[in-house]
Amino acid sequence: MEKGTGMLLIAGACMLVLLIGSIKNRMEWILNFGIRTVMGGIVICLINSMLKRWGIDCQVGLGPVSLLTSGTLGFSGVSLLYAVSAFHLL
């Protein structure tokens, strides 16, 4: 085997290992994002119903931006959405 061919095989094997590792991390990130999005949507619905029952007019809608925020930032994103909503009431 020539030196150049051997180096190409080693480089190809390294790239394959890195690709498999990045796919695994990417799938884990996508699953984590999906779980946070669903949980954030549920929490927004629960908080909206509680605020409506208490007569407080500070509700957050369930749209793409709010779900993206809760999916990216988690429960702190939900808190941020309600803080922005409360700020607009002032």
C-alpha positions in Angstrom: 0.0 0.0 0.0 1.4 3.4 -0.9 1.9 6.1 1.7 -0.7 8.4 0.2 -3.4 5.7 0.0 -2.8 4.8 3.6 -3.1 8.4 4.7 -6.4 8.8 2.7 -7.8 5.6 4.4 -6.9 6.9 7.9 -8.4 10.4 7.1 -11.5 8.7 5.7 -11.9 6.6 8.8 -11.5 9.7 11.1 -14.1 11.6 9.1 -16.5 8.7 9.3 -16.1 8.6 13.1 -16.6 12.3 13.4 -19.7 12.1 11.2 -21.3 9.4 13.3 -20.6 11.3 16.4 -22.1 14.5 15.0 -25.3 12.7 13.9 -25.7 11.2 17.4 -25.3 14.6 19.0 -27.6 16.2 16.5 -30.4 13.7 17.1 -30.0 14.1 20.9 -30.3 17.9 20.4 -33.4 17.6 18.2 -35.0 15.2 20.7 -34.2 17.6 23.6 -35.6 20.6 21.6 -38.8 18.7 20.8 -39.4 17.7 24.5 -38.8 21.3 25.6 -41.2 22.6 22.9 -44.0 20.3 24.0 -43.5 20.9 27.7 -43.3 24.6 27.1 -46.6 24.5 25.1 -48.2 22.6 27.9 -46.9 25.0 30.6 -48.1 28.0 28.5 -51.6 26.5 28.3 -51.7 25.8 32.0 -50.5 29.3 33.0 -52.9 30.9 30.5 -55.8 29.0 32.0 -54.8 29.9 35.6 -54.4 33.6 34.7 -57.7 33.6 33.0 -59.4 32.0 36.0 -57.8 34.7 38.3 -58.9 37.5 36.0 -55.4 38.6 35.0 -55.1 39.7 31.4 -51.5 38.7 30.8 -51.6 35.7 28.4 -49.2 34.4 25.9 -50.4 32.9 22.6 -49.3 29.6 21.3 -47.6 30.5 18.0 -44.4 29.5 16.2 -42.4 32.2 17.9 -43.5 31.3 21.4 -42.9 27.6 20.8 -39.5 28.3 19.3 -38.6 30.4 22.3 -39.7 27.7 24.8 -38.0 25.0 22.8 -34.7 26.9 22.6 -34.6 28.4 26.1 -36.8 25.9 28.0 -38.8 27.1 31.0 -36.7 30.3 31.2 -38.0 31.1 27.7 -41.6 30.6 29.0 -40.8 33.0 31.8 -39.4 35.5 29.3 -42.5 35.3 27.2 -44.7 36.1 30.3 -42.3 38.9 31.3 -42.6 40.5 27.9 -46.4 40.1 28.0 -46.5 41.7 31.5 -44.2 44.6 30.3 -46.7 45.4 27.5 -49.5 45.8 30.0 -47.6 48.8 31.6 
